[in-house]
Amino acid sequence: MWNDVELRDLPACAARLLDEVRRADGFAFVREQAAEAEAVDEGLVTEMTAGLVKSFGMYRQPRYLRPEAYAWEERDGVRTARIRPLSALLLYWAGGDVSPYVPQVVWGTGLVGHHYEETASENVLEFGATNFDSSGGFDLGAPGATLVELAEDEALNELEVFVPLKKLLLVRTLQCAHAAVRKAVKSEAFRELPREESFRFFATPGHDEPSFVLPHEP
């Protein structure tokens, strides 16, 4: 559904899609759903921020870490475990591979070492070991509920406006996540998270979709 480049500038992508929605055939039938996509949902930003801060705290606790999260070192003849620092957090929009085939929840995966490169047409993210996988995640709030409602209505699925509106609702949730990341990194929980200096956030908006950077610097 996405090409790699369009996700690099979420505000521009949202503005383009909003214009497409308003001009698309069938807009009159989805005015109520489109209203949910007019702007970023600040309530969802608050919920996502709280979810991220809670996650940062959880991911410092050994019971949430996978075996590959540890590096073993020998000191004075004694083997001790050291938590390997995270290089990135990958946020994944899950649920799009099952009916009604739209993302419904965000999961997080901690990466230990990764390579990311942007070319003229592709975003390439490669990684191996992971410190943890989210077992719960957080939902997509009102935009996500509207997205599910839209996807479950077979009549609306046939309208020209369906695809750009579906994409716009998803972009709004991505924008919410980006805003939440920038707030969450100010927390004590993030400052105490074992991580590399070059730590980054990535988002993947669905199954087989490209990943892209969510910058957390001011």
C-alpha positions as CSV (number, residue, x, y, z in Angstrom):
1,M,0.0,0.0,0.0
2,W,2.9,2.3,0.7
3,N,6.0,3.2,-1.2
4,D,9.1,3.8,0.9
5,V,9.6,7.5,0.1
6,E,6.2,8.9,0.9
7,L,6.5,7.9,4.5
8,R,9.6,10.0,5.1
9,D,7.6,13.2,5.4
10,L,4.4,12.4,7.3
11,P,2.9,15.9,7.3
12,A,3.3,16.2,3.6
13,C,1.8,12.7,3.1
14,A,-1.2,13.6,5.3
15,A,-1.8,16.9,3.4
16,R,-1.8,15.1,0.1
17,L,-4.1,12.3,1.2
18,L,-6.5,14.7,2.8
19,D,-6.8,16.6,-0.5
20,E,-7.3,13.3,-2.3
21,V,-10.1,12.3,0.1
22,R,-11.9,15.5,-0.3
23,R,-11.8,15.3,-4.1
24,A,-12.5,11.5,-4.4
25,D,-15.7,10.1,-5.6
26,G,-17.9,9.0,-2.7
27,F,-16.6,11.6,-0.2
28,A,-20.2,12.5,0.7
29,F,-20.7,9.0,2.1
30,V,-17.7,9.1,4.5
31,R,-17.8,12.7,5.8
32,E,-18.2,11.4,9.4
33,Q,-15.2,9.0,9.1
34,A,-13.2,11.6,7.3
35,A,-13.7,14.0,10.2
36,E,-11.6,11.7,12.4
37,A,-8.7,12.2,10.0
38,E,-8.8,16.0,9.8
39,A,-6.0,16.4,12.3
40,V,-3.7,14.6,14.7
41,D,-5.6,13.1,17.7
42,E,-4.0,14.6,20.7
43,G,-5.8,12.1,23.0
44,L,-4.1,9.3,21.2
45,V,-0.7,11.1,21.4
46,T,-1.2,11.2,25.2
47,E,-2.1,7.5,25.3
48,M,0.8,6.4,23.2
49,T,3.2,8.5,25.2
50,A,2.1,6.8,28.4
51,G,2.4,3.4,26.7
52,L,5.9,4.1,25.6
53,V,7.1,5.4,29.0
54,K,5.6,2.3,30.6
55,S,7.4,0.1,28.1
56,F,10.7,1.8,28.7
57,G,10.4,0.9,32.3
58,M,9.4,-2.7,31.6
59,Y,12.2,-3.3,29.2
60,R,14.8,-2.7,31.9
61,Q,13.4,-5.7,33.8
62,P,15.1,-9.1,33.1
63,R,11.8,-10.9,33.0
64,Y,10.9,-9.1,29.8
65,L,14.2,-9.7,28.0
66,R,15.0,-12.5,25.6
67,P,18.2,-14.6,26.0
68,E,20.0,-12.7,23.2
69,A,19.6,-9.5,25.2
70,Y,22.5,-10.6,27.3
71,A,26.2,-10.6,26.7
72,W,28.2,-12.9,29.0
73,E,31.5,-11.7,30.4
74,E,34.1,-13.4,32.6
75,R,35.5,-11.5,35.5
76,D,37.8,-13.0,38.0
77,G,36.8,-16.4,36.9
78,V,33.1,-15.7,37.2
79,R,30.7,-15.4,34.3
80,T,28.3,-12.5,34.6
81,A,25.6,-11.3,32.3
82,R,25.4,-7.7,30.9
83,I,22.4,-6.4,29.2
84,R,23.3,-5.4,25.6
85,P,22.3,-1.9,24.8
86,L,19.5,-1.3,22.4
87,S,20.3,0.4,19.0
88,A,16.7,1.0,18.1
89,L,13.0,0.5,18.9
90,L,10.9,-0.7,16.0
91,L,7.2,0.0,16.3
92,Y,5.1,-2.3,14.2
93,W,1.4,-1.7,13.2
94,A,0.0,-5.2,13.6
95,G,-3.3,-6.8,12.5
96,G,-3.4,-6.0,8.8
97,D,-2.8,-9.6,7.8
98,V,-6.2,-10.8,9.3
99,S,-9.8,-9.6,8.7
100,P,-10.7,-6.8,8.3
101,Y,-7.1,-6.4,7.0
102,V,-6.2,-3.1,8.6
103,P,-3.7,-2.5,11.5
104,Q,-5.3,-2.4,14.9
105,V,-2.5,-2.4,17.5
106,V,1.2,-1.2,17.8
107,W,3.8,-3.7,18.9
108,G,7.4,-2.8,19.9
109,T,10.6,-4.7,19.2
110,G,14.0,-3.8,20.7
111,L,16.8,-4.1,18.2
112,V,20.4,-4.9,19.2
113,G,22.5,-3.7,16.3
114,H,20.8,-2.7,13.0
115,H,21.6,-1.1,9.6
116,Y,19.4,1.5,8.0
117,E,19.8,3.2,4.7
118,E,17.7,5.4,2.5
119,T,18.2,5.3,-1.2
120,A,16.3,7.3,-3.9
121,S,13.5,4.8,-3.8
122,E,13.9,2.5,-0.8
123,N,14.2,2.4,2.9
124,V,16.4,-0.5,3.9
125,L,16.3,-1.7,7.6
126,E,18.2,-4.8,8.5
127,F,18.7,-6.3,12.0
128,G,19.5,-9.5,13.7
129,A,19.2,-9.9,17.5
130,T,16.3,-8.4,19.4
131,N,16.2,-7.7,23.2
132,F,12.5,-8.1,23.5
133,D,9.2,-8.4,21.7
134,S,6.1,-6.6,22.9
135,S,3.4,-9.0,24.1
136,G,0.7,-6.4,24.4
137,G,1.3,-3.1,22.7
138,F,-1.3,-0.3,22.5
139,D,-4.2,0.3,20.3
140,L,-4.8,3.0,17.7
141,G,-7.5,4.9,19.5
142,A,-10.4,6.7,17.7
143,P,-8.6,6.8,14.3
144,G,-8.0,3.0,14.6
145,A,-11.6,2.4,15.5
146,T,-12.7,4.4,12.5
147,L,-10.3,2.5,10.3
148,V,-11.8,-0.8,11.4
149,E,-15.4,0.5,10.9
150,L,-14.5,1.7,7.4
151,A,-12.8,-1.6,6.5
152,E,-15.7,-3.7,7.7
153,D,-18.3,-1.8,5.5
154,E,-18.3,-3.6,2.2
155,A,-20.2,-0.9,0.5
156,L,-17.7,1.8,1.5
157,N,-14.9,-0.5,0.4
158,E,-16.1,-0.1,-3.2
159,L,-15.9,3.7,-3.2
160,E,-13.0,5.5,-4.8
161,V,-12.5,7.4,-1.5
162,F,-11.8,4.3,0.5
163,V,-8.1,3.8,-0.3
164,P,-7.0,7.4,0.4
165,L,-9.1,7.6,3.5
166,K,-7.7,4.4,4.8
167,K,-4.2,5.6,4.2
168,L,-4.9,9.0,5.8
169,L,-6.2,7.4,9.0
170,L,-3.1,5.3,9.2
171,V,-0.9,8.3,8.6
172,R,-2.6,10.1,11.5
173,T,-1.8,7.2,13.8
174,L,1.8,7.4,12.6
175,Q,1.9,11.1,13.3
176,C,0.5,10.4,16.8
177,A,3.3,7.9,17.4
178,H,5.9,10.3,16.2
179,A,4.6,13.0,18.5
180,A,4.5,10.5,21.4
181,V,8.1,9.4,20.8
182,R,9.3,13.0,21.0
183,K,7.5,13.4,24.4
184,A,8.4,10.0,25.8
185,V,12.1,10.5,25.3
186,K,12.0,13.3,27.9
187,S,11.0,10.7,30.6
188,E,13.3,9.3,33.2
189,A,12.4,5.8,32.0
190,F,13.9,6.5,28.6
191,R,17.1,8.1,30.1
192,E,17.6,4.9,32.1
193,L,17.0,2.6,29.2
194,P,20.2,0.7,28.2
195,R,20.8,2.0,24.7
196,E,23.4,3.2,22.3
197,E,24.2,6.9,21.9
198,S,22.9,6.6,18.3
199,F,19.6,5.0,19.3
200,R,16.7,5.5,16.8
201,F,13.0,4.8,16.5
202,F,11.5,3.1,13.4
203,A,7.9,2.5,12.4
204,T,6.5,-0.2,10.1
205,P,2.9,0.5,9.2
206,G,1.8,-3.0,8.5
207,H,2.6,-6.5,7.1
208,D,5.2,-6.3,4.3
209,E,5.3,-2.5,4.5
210,P,8.5,-0.4,4.4
211,S,10.1,0.8,7.7
212,F,11.1,4.4,8.2
213,V,12.7,6.6,10.8
214,L,10.7,8.5,13.5
215,P,13.1,11.2,14.5
216,H,13.1,11.9,18.2
217,E,15.4,14.8,18.3
218,P,13.9,18.4,18.7
